[in-house]
Amino acid sequence: MRQIMMYANPTYFKTLGLNPENVISFAGGWVNHKAPAELQKAYRDIAGDDELMHASGGYSATLGRLGCKEALVEYEKNIYGVTNLESNQIAIGANSTQLLFDLMFVLLDPGDKVLLPDPSYCNYPSQIIAATNAGIIRFPIIDVDTWEFNAGQHIKEFVDYIQKEKPKVVILASPDNPTSQILQHEFVKAAHEAVKSIGSFLVIDFAYKDIVFNDGETPEYFSWGPTDNFLSVHSNSKWSRSLGRRLGWVEASEEIVQALDSVQSSTILCPDTLHQMALERYLGEAIKNNTLRPYLKNVSNDYKKAAQCLVEAIKKYMNVKCFIPQGGLYTCINVGMDGAVFVEKVLKEAGVLFVPGWGFGKTLKNAVRISFGPLVYDFKKIEEGIKRTSPFLK
């Protein structure tokens, strides 16, 4: 993660003698669409009202405002049909990164194991180790030789691996980072049954839940509410373009939420009150006016078009396989050499930036992650960046 953030800093480009304005970056893991107009209005209304602005400067409850939790319950019900979620099963935090760290502190003891797919988000290992120094085990979900996402073809092996290794926590993401694939319902259902059989927990990271490319149709587990063994981590940073106005929440059993209360009081004390007030007002209005669902659909369509542009450019100029994005912001390609070496070479010689795959798992050691998120409306730059890179693959 530190390496990714370094690559995102224009100052680093200057140390290589590059003009930051000429660099085409596929490294950024952020969205670049406009925030909802009603969300902007919510902030304006709060800032323009003396009493509301005064209230926004006060502490909220450690796990968030009740009104914001109730708005999130309605959001999940309205968009995904979640019917078994209550406000006392929600813990609001500063962001999904902080919440996942605190969750690891709550769920794990030293010596426990955490099972991650290979590849998976590069920040998970450092969070797990920093929280409890638990052990990390991996299960590959791509075929490096054929460059195919094959999690659904290895459900039995995954279940057997869980029952053999007995991890205390299994963390999945859907759509995932870095391949932007959506896990099949059968795979997630089997994983849930497996963790229940050994008294462990299944955690799904839903950071990209609202950016899906299948015309709004989502797997059944997108509608699951929390149970004793299943919990999920959420964020509004991607879908509402609130990357710098960060807010996240966990949906979990009341017992886990209560445990998070004592931990979060020692980490962030409470989530940002202004952001909660604005999100609460926005969701209430958007659901009432039926503008939330169309907004989410338009956002997903924009990133779907950018993904299609990227895939077509890869086929045209590179002639290599890539994962066809099903949501999210990314794909990955095998570059036939150490991904970190490739990234440095292409940046210095072509002025194009990628993220090396090694941080996401061993399966991506010879790969790079390509993000189309920041370039969602700049198809020419997407094609130009891939074209500049193509000679280095021949």
Secondary structure, 3 states (H helix, E strand, C coil): CHHHHHHCCHHHHHHCCCCHHHCEECCCCCCCCCCCHHHHHHHHHHHCCHHHHHHHCCCCCCCCCHHHHHHHHHHHHHHHCCCCCCHHHEEEECCHHHHHHHHHHHHCCCCCEEEEEECCCCCHHHHHHHHHCCEEEEEECEECCCCEECHHHCHHHHHHHHHHHCCCEEEEECCCCCCCCCCCHHHHHHHHHHHHHCCCEEEEECCCCCCECCCCCCCHHHHCCCCCCEEEEEECCCCCCCCCCCCEEEECCHHHHHHHHHHHHHHCCCCCHHHHHHHHHHHHHHHHCCCHHHHHHHHHHHHHHHHHHHHHHHHHHHCCCECCCCECCEEEEECCCCHHHHHHHHHHHHCEECEEHHHHCHHHCCEEEEECCCCCCCHHHHHHHHHHHHHHHC
